[in-house]
Amino acid sequence: MLHLHTFKPCLGVLSPSPFAVKADALLAMSGLPYERKYEKVQKAPRGKFPVLVDGNRVIPDSAHIQSYLETEKGIEFDAWLMPEQIAEAEAFRRMIENHFYFINGHFRWTEHPDAIRESYFGDVPAVMRNLVFKIVLRTVNKTNHLQGISRHTRDEIINFARQDINAIATYLGDKQFFLGDRPTSIDASLYGAMENLINCELEIPTKPIAAGYQNLVDYCDRFRDTVFGGK
Ligand SMILES: N[C@@H](CCC(=O)N[C@@H](CS)C(=O)NCC(=O)O)C(=O)O
């Protein structure tokens, strides 16, 4: 049995981490049996979730999880795609995971600190919770400063998001999934990001932008129905 080490559902979504939802989606798409385990992220080999555990094999990072499922389990997420589609998907994946992710994270932590403290750190005893939250917040702020996103004004960051969302929604168009009528690996990344925005309870400023695209709203519902059976 495969075990996905991930974060507990909260704020209305399967996991507050787009990468954990992505890995969960890849596993669900694979058709292989798996279970979720809600362990402590500090114990993860690279200090981050998701992590896949297959017997004595421990695979950190959603990208490595995808490769593992492909090479070790024979799952073909993208086998029917043309080389040009694979190239386009790769560019979108980098945008979603290395740019769009930081924008949404920045707004979550800076504009909803109380909700983040109570939802992400709800398992930490109340007397310790604020301290633990503040330690992690300092790391998040430092990361976002070094990455660069938090050096821009609020309006500039919202505009970056608007450009990302418009590119995604335009490319999706009226297709069922990002590259056609069935999900591929890029859909796992896109769903992880969009579900964590459109259907997350946190009212960050990028949410109404994404929710304003009906094709993205429908896409989340369709992916959830198709891959997770509506759950
Ligand atoms: N490149 C990694 C990114 C994973 C990641 O950034 N996970 C974050 C949550 S979104 C995490 O576990 N953070 C915990 C921490 O840094 O303490 C992947 O694709 O899995």
The ligand as an SDF file (V2000), in Angstrom:
LIG
                    3D

 20 19  0  0  0  0  0  0  0  0999 V2000
    8.6580   21.3270   -4.6920 N   0  0  0  0  0  0  0  0  0  0  0  0
    7.8720   20.7660   -3.6210 C   0  0  0  0  0  0  0  0  0  0  0  0
    7.2120   21.8860   -2.8390 C   0  0  0  0  0  0  0  0  0  0  0  0
    6.5020   21.3730   -1.5900 C   0  0  0  0  0  0  0  0  0  0  0  0
    6.1910   22.5020   -0.6300 C   0  0  0  0  0  0  0  0  0  0  0  0
    6.5930   23.6540   -0.8280 O   0  0  0  0  0  0  0  0  0  0  0  0
    5.4790   22.1630    0.4620 N   0  0  0  0  0  0  0  0  0  0  0  0
    5.1820   23.1420    1.4880 C   0  0  0  0  0  0  0  0  0  0  0  0
    3.6720   23.3750    1.5890 C   0  0  0  0  0  0  0  0  0  0  0  0
    3.0140   24.1270    0.1460 S   0  0  0  0  0  0  0  0  0  0  0  0
    5.6240   22.6240    2.8400 C   0  0  0  0  0  0  0  0  0  0  0  0
    5.5840   21.4430    3.1060 O   0  0  0  0  0  0  0  0  0  0  0  0
    6.0550   23.5130    3.7180 N   0  0  0  0  0  0  0  0  0  0  0  0
    6.3670   23.1640    5.0770 C   0  0  0  0  0  0  0  0  0  0  0  0
    7.5080   23.9260    5.5880 C   0  0  0  0  0  0  0  0  0  0  0  0
    8.2380   24.5420    4.7840 O   0  0  0  0  0  0  0  0  0  0  0  0
    7.6870   23.8870    6.8000 O   0  0  0  0  0  0  0  0  0  0  0  0
    6.8390   19.7910   -4.2110 C   0  0  0  0  0  0  0  0  0  0  0  0
    6.5470   19.9090   -5.4150 O   0  0  0  0  0  0  0  0  0  0  0  0
    6.3900   18.8890   -3.4990 O   0  0  0  0  0  0  0  0  0  0  0  0
  1  2  1  0
  2  3  1  0
  2 18  1  0
  3  4  1  0
  4  5  1  0
  5  6  2  0
  5  7  1  0
  7  8  1  0
  8  9  1  0
  8 11  1  0
  9 10  1  0
 11 12  2  0
 11 13  1  0
 13 14  1  0
 14 15  1  0
 15 16  2  0
 15 17  1  0
 18 19  2  0
 18 20  1  0
M  END
$$$$
